[in-house]
Amino acid sequence: MRKILSTHPLHPRATSMLAGAGRLVVASALDAKTLAAEAKDADIVIVRAPLPPELFAGASLLRAAIRHGAGLDMIPVEAATAAGVLVANVPAVNARSVAEHVVFTALALLRRFRIMDRDLRAKGWLAGREHANSTSELAGKTIGIVGLGAVGQAVGHIAAHGFDLKVVATTRSLRPAPERVGFLSIDALVEQSDIIVLCCPLTEETRGLISRERIARMKPNALLINVSRGPVVDDEALIEALRKGRIGGAALDVFATQPLPPSHPYFSFDNVIITPHMAGITEQSMMRMGVGAANEALLVLADKLPVNLRNPEVIERYRRRFPAD
């Protein structure tokens, strides 16, 4: 029976879908040595944790690495391609979940929810209520979106149509701007936005994109929300700006080092919201991602190509490894 290795448990609906196609195994640990060992006899790997490049060299039966989500930074695509392994993902299915998280954290920062809640519980009604005098409304502000893929478009739609925000964006894509979205350069966006939302993939181009120089150009009360990847932001520069009160605050769901160490400076700021890389995780999105990954796995096991193939240059080599029946 074919082996389907998943780095994490899947939604029950996805597990049920795969039951007749093979033996679903959840990795016993997520370290490189364990993943490489447990993938040796796997036909499919479903990915929610970083895979080591050496996994592909030792997995002679492996047909596909399928990302449970959109971002491909957890899969060493070059190593997979060199080994003749298909790479696929499940794009856009958690875009609404991430977009709602962006709005939630923006509102929580503007209404000073963390410090209000803390003082209400510790010091009483009036101490908590006092913070209301320095809170702010979301409507009328400018939100700048970096990266206009599925997540960025969902953020822009909610912001413009739900909260009457002015929406500007910067993107590498040449597609026409969605309704009520204006395009700006990254520097102009940083300077003009009250809320900056990072929705871009991690690439060599975006690594360090929110640099010390760009943080210095932000408005004094601007908020930075990162739902992309940690290395897009210069952590040292952001921490310095927060310490000096140079920006209004930040909501960070992703980090250069994960899990974030408990002693990390980000935890010390009242105007920083920390979440454990869960902006795109809800019961509904887990079902959609799991079902999407299962569908791609079933296609590959049926000797078809996945719908969302991300390394098409591998097809010829893959077909040599697995000739059609």
C-alpha positions as CSV (number, residue, x, y, z in Angstrom):
1,M,0.0,0.0,0.0
2,R,1.3,3.5,-0.9
3,K,2.5,5.6,2.0
4,I,1.3,9.2,2.4
5,L,3.5,11.0,4.9
6,S,2.1,14.2,6.5
7,T,4.2,16.4,8.7
8,H,1.1,17.1,10.8
9,P,-2.4,15.6,11.3
10,L,-4.9,16.6,8.6
11,H,-8.5,17.7,8.9
12,P,-10.8,14.6,9.3
13,R,-12.3,15.2,5.8
14,A,-8.9,15.1,4.2
15,T,-8.0,12.0,6.2
16,S,-11.2,10.3,5.0
17,M,-10.5,11.2,1.4
18,L,-7.0,9.6,1.5
19,A,-8.1,6.5,3.4
20,G,-8.7,4.4,0.2
21,A,-5.6,5.7,-1.6
22,G,-2.9,4.7,0.8
23,R,-1.6,4.5,4.3
24,L,-1.6,8.0,5.9
25,V,1.3,8.4,8.4
26,V,1.9,11.5,10.5
27,A,5.6,12.2,11.1
28,S,6.8,11.2,14.6
29,A,9.0,14.3,14.8
30,L,9.8,17.4,12.7
31,D,13.6,17.4,12.8
32,A,15.5,16.9,9.5
33,K,16.8,13.4,10.4
34,T,13.4,12.0,11.3
35,L,11.6,13.5,8.3
36,A,14.3,12.2,5.9
37,A,14.1,8.7,7.4
38,E,10.3,8.5,7.5
39,A,10.1,9.8,3.9
40,K,12.3,7.1,2.5
41,D,9.4,4.8,1.6
42,A,6.8,7.5,1.1
43,D,5.0,8.1,-2.2
44,I,3.6,11.5,-1.2
45,V,4.7,14.1,1.5
46,I,2.1,16.6,2.7
47,V,4.0,19.6,4.0
48,R,3.3,21.9,7.0
49,A,6.9,22.1,8.3
50,P,10.2,22.7,6.6
51,L,11.6,19.8,4.7
52,P,15.4,19.2,4.6
53,P,16.9,19.0,1.1
54,E,18.5,15.6,1.8
55,L,15.0,14.1,2.2
56,F,14.7,14.1,-1.6
57,A,17.9,12.3,-2.3
58,G,16.9,9.3,-0.2
59,A,13.3,9.0,-1.1
60,S,13.3,6.9,-4.2
61,L,9.5,6.3,-4.2
62,L,8.6,9.9,-3.7
63,R,6.3,11.3,-6.4
64,A,5.2,14.7,-4.9
65,A,5.7,17.1,-2.1
66,I,2.4,18.9,-1.6
67,R,2.2,22.1,0.5
68,H,-0.7,22.3,2.9
69,G,-1.2,26.0,2.1
70,A,0.3,28.4,-0.4
71,G,3.9,29.4,0.6
72,L,6.6,27.2,-0.9
73,D,9.4,28.3,1.4
74,M,9.0,25.1,3.4
75,I,9.9,23.0,0.4
76,P,13.4,23.1,-1.1
77,V,12.1,23.2,-4.7
78,E,15.5,22.9,-6.3
79,A,16.3,19.7,-4.4
80,A,12.9,18.3,-5.3
81,T,13.2,19.2,-8.9
82,A,16.7,17.7,-9.1
83,A,15.3,14.4,-7.6
84,G,12.4,14.4,-10.1
85,V,9.7,15.1,-7.5
86,L,6.6,17.2,-8.3
87,V,5.9,20.2,-6.1
88,A,2.4,21.5,-5.6
89,N,0.5,23.8,-3.3
90,V,-3.0,24.9,-2.4
91,P,-3.2,28.6,-3.1
92,A,-5.8,31.1,-1.9
93,V,-7.8,28.8,0.3
94,N,-6.9,30.6,3.5
95,A,-6.8,34.1,2.1
96,R,-10.0,35.1,3.9
97,S,-8.8,33.8,7.2
98,V,-5.6,35.8,6.9
99,A,-7.4,38.9,5.8
100,E,-9.8,38.7,8.8
101,H,-6.8,38.4,11.1
102,V,-5.3,41.5,9.6
103,V,-8.4,43.5,10.3
104,F,-8.7,42.0,13.8
105,T,-5.1,43.0,14.8
106,A,-5.4,46.4,13.2
107,L,-8.5,47.1,15.3
108,A,-6.9,45.7,18.4
109,L,-3.9,48.0,18.1
110,L,-5.9,51.1,17.3
111,R,-8.3,50.5,20.2
112,R,-5.3,49.6,22.5
113,F,-7.0,46.3,23.4
114,R,-4.0,44.6,25.1
115,I,-3.2,47.3,27.6
116,M,-6.9,48.1,28.2
117,D,-7.7,44.5,28.9
118,R,-4.7,44.1,31.2
119,D,-5.4,47.3,33.2
120,L,-9.1,46.5,33.4
121,R,-8.4,43.1,35.0
122,A,-5.5,44.3,37.2
123,K,-6.5,47.9,38.2
124,G,-10.2,48.1,37.6
125,W,-12.9,49.7,35.5
126,L,-11.7,53.2,35.4
127,A,-8.1,52.3,34.7
128,G,-9.1,50.2,31.7
129,R,-11.5,52.9,30.4
130,E,-8.9,55.6,30.6
131,H,-7.1,54.1,27.6
132,A,-10.2,54.9,25.4
133,N,-9.2,58.6,25.2
134,S,-6.1,57.7,23.1
135,T,-7.6,55.1,20.8
136,S,-8.4,55.6,17.1
137,E,-10.9,54.5,14.5
138,L,-10.1,52.5,11.5
139,A,-12.3,54.3,9.0
140,G,-10.7,57.0,6.9
141,K,-7.1,55.7,7.2
142,T,-4.8,54.6,4.4
143,I,-3.9,50.9,4.3
144,G,-0.8,50.0,2.3
145,I,-0.7,46.3,1.1
146,V,2.7,44.9,0.1
147,G,1.9,42.0,-2.2
148,L,-1.4,41.7,-4.1
149,G,-1.9,38.0,-4.3
150,A,-5.0,36.2,-2.9
151,V,-4.3,37.4,0.6
152,G,-3.5,41.0,-0.4
153,Q,-6.6,41.2,-2.5
154,A,-8.8,39.9,0.3
155,V,-7.3,42.4,2.7
156,G,-8.0,45.2,0.2
157,H,-11.6,44.2,-0.4
158,I,-12.5,44.1,3.3
159,A,-10.6,47.3,4.0
160,A,-12.2,49.3,1.1
161,H,-15.7,47.9,1.2
162,G,-16.1,47.0,4.9
163,F,-14.3,49.9,6.6
164,D,-14.0,52.7,4.1
165,L,-10.2,52.7,4.1
166,K,-8.2,54.2,1.3
167,V,-6.3,51.2,-0.2
168,V,-2.9,51.4,-1.9
169,A,-0.7,48.5,-2.9
170,T,2.7,47.6,-4.3
171,T,3.1,44.4,-6.3
172,R,5.4,42.8,-8.9
173,S,2.3,41.8,-10.9
174,L,1.3,43.8,-13.9
175,R,-2.4,42.8,-13.6
176,P,-4.9,45.7,-13.5
177,A,-5.6,47.0,-10.0
178,P,-8.7,45.7,-8.3
179,E,-11.6,48.1,-7.7
180,R,-10.7,50.9,-5.2
181,V,-7.0,50.0,-5.0
182,G,-4.2,52.3,-6.2
183,F,-0.7,51.3,-7.0
184,L,2.4,53.0,-5.4
185,S,6.1,52.2,-5.2
186,I,7.2,50.5,-2.0
187,D,8.8,53.7,-0.7
188,A,5.8,55.9,-1.4
189,L,3.5,53.3,0.2
190,V,5.6,53.2,3.4
191,E,5.6,57.0,3.6
192,Q,1.8,57.4,3.0
193,S,0.2,54.5,4.8
194,D,-1.3,54.5,8.3
195,I,-1.3,50.7,8.3
196,I,1.2,48.7,6.3
197,V,0.3,45.0,5.7
198,L,2.9,42.6,4.4
199,C,1.4,39.9,2.3
200,C,4.2,39.1,-0.1
201,P,6.1,35.8,-0.5
202,L,9.6,35.4,0.9
203,T,12.0,35.7,-2.0
204,E,15.5,37.1,-2.4
205,E,13.8,40.3,-3.6
206,T,11.6,40.6,-0.5
207,R,14.1,39.5,2.2
208,G,14.7,42.6,4.3
209,L,12.2,44.6,2.3
210,I,11.1,46.5,5.3
211,S,14.5,47.8,6.1
212,R,15.9,50.3,8.6
213,E,15.6,53.0,6.0
214,R,11.9,52.2,5.2
215,I,10.9,51.9,8.8
216,A,12.4,55.4,9.4
217,R,10.1,56.7,6.6
218,M,6.9,55.4,8.3
219,K,4.5,57.8,9.9
220,P,4.9,58.3,13.6
221,N,1.7,56.5,14.4
222,A,1.8,53.9,11.6
223,L,1.1,50.2,12.3
224,L,3.1,47.4,10.7
225,I,1.3,44.1,10.2
226,N,3.3,41.1,9.0
227,V,1.4,38.0,7.8
228,S,4.0,37.1,5.1
229,R,7.3,35.7,6.4
230,G,9.5,37.0,9.2
231,P,12.7,37.7,7.2
232,V,10.8,40.3,5.1
233,V,11.3,42.7,8.1
234,D,14.6,43.9,9.6
235,D,13.9,42.8,13.2
236,E,16.6,44.9,14.8
237,A,15.4,48.1,13.1
238,L,11.8,47.4,14.1
239,I,12.7,46.7,17.7
240,E,14.7,50.0,17.8
241,A,11.8,51.9,16.3
242,L,9.3,50.4,18.9
243,R,11.7,51.2,21.8
244,K,12.0,54.8,20.6
245,G,8.2,55.2,20.0
246,R,8.9,56.0,16.4
247,I,5.9,54.0,15.1
248,G,2.5,53.3,16.5
249,G,2.8,49.5,16.9
250,A,3.0,46.2,15.1
251,A,1.1,42.9,14.7
252,L,3.5,40.0,13.9
253,D,2.3,36.5,13.0
254,V,5.6,35.3,11.5
255,F,9.2,35.5,12.6
256,A,12.7,34.8,11.3
257,T,13.1,32.2,14.1
258,Q,10.1,30.1,14.9
259,P,9.0,29.3,17.6
260,L,9.8,32.8,18.9
261,P,11.9,32.6,22.1
262,P,9.9,33.6,25.2
263,S,12.7,36.2,26.0
264,H,12.4,37.9,22.7
265,P,12.1,41.7,22.9
266,Y,8.8,41.7,20.9
267,F,7.0,40.3,24.0
268,S,8.0,43.4,26.0
269,F,5.9,46.0,24.1
270,D,2.3,46.8,24.9
271,N,1.7,48.0,21.3
272,V,2.9,44.8,19.7
273,I,0.5,41.8,19.1
274,I,2.3,38.5,18.8
275,T,0.5,35.4,17.3
276,P,2.1,32.0,16.6
277,H,1.9,31.8,12.8
278,M,-1.8,31.2,12.9
279,A,-3.3,34.0,10.9
280,G,-4.4,31.6,8.2
281,I,-5.6,28.8,10.5
282,T,-9.3,28.4,11.3
283,E,-11.4,25.3,11.4
284,Q,-12.7,26.3,7.9
285,S,-9.4,27.0,6.4
286,M,-7.9,23.8,7.8
287,M,-10.6,21.9,6.1
288,R,-10.1,23.7,2.8
289,M,-6.3,23.3,2.9
290,G,-6.5,19.6,3.9
291,V,-9.0,18.8,1.2
292,G,-7.0,20.7,-1.4
293,A,-3.8,18.9,-0.5
294,A,-5.7,15.6,-0.5
295,N,-7.1,16.3,-3.9
296,E,-3.6,17.0,-5.3
297,A,-2.3,13.8,-3.7
298,L,-5.1,11.7,-5.2
299,L,-4.3,13.1,-8.7
300,V,-0.6,12.2,-8.4
301,L,-1.4,8.7,-7.1
302,A,-3.7,8.3,-10.1
303,D,-0.7,9.1,-12.3
304,K,-2.0,12.6,-13.2
305,L,-0.3,15.9,-12.6
306,P,-1.5,18.1,-9.7
307,V,-3.6,21.1,-10.6
308,N,-1.2,23.5,-8.9
309,L,2.1,22.2,-10.1
310,R,4.9,24.6,-9.1
311,N,7.9,23.1,-10.9
312,P,6.7,22.1,-14.4
313,E,10.3,21.7,-15.5
314,V,10.5,18.5,-13.6
315,I,7.8,16.7,-15.7
316,E,10.1,15.0,-18.2
317,R,12.3,13.6,-15.4
318,Y,9.3,12.6,-13.3
319,R,7.8,10.7,-16.2
320,R,11.1,8.8,-16.7
321,R,11.0,7.8,-13.0
322,F,7.3,6.9,-13.0
323,P,6.3,5.8,-16.6
324,A,2.5,5.9,-17.2
325,D,0.9,2.5,-16.6
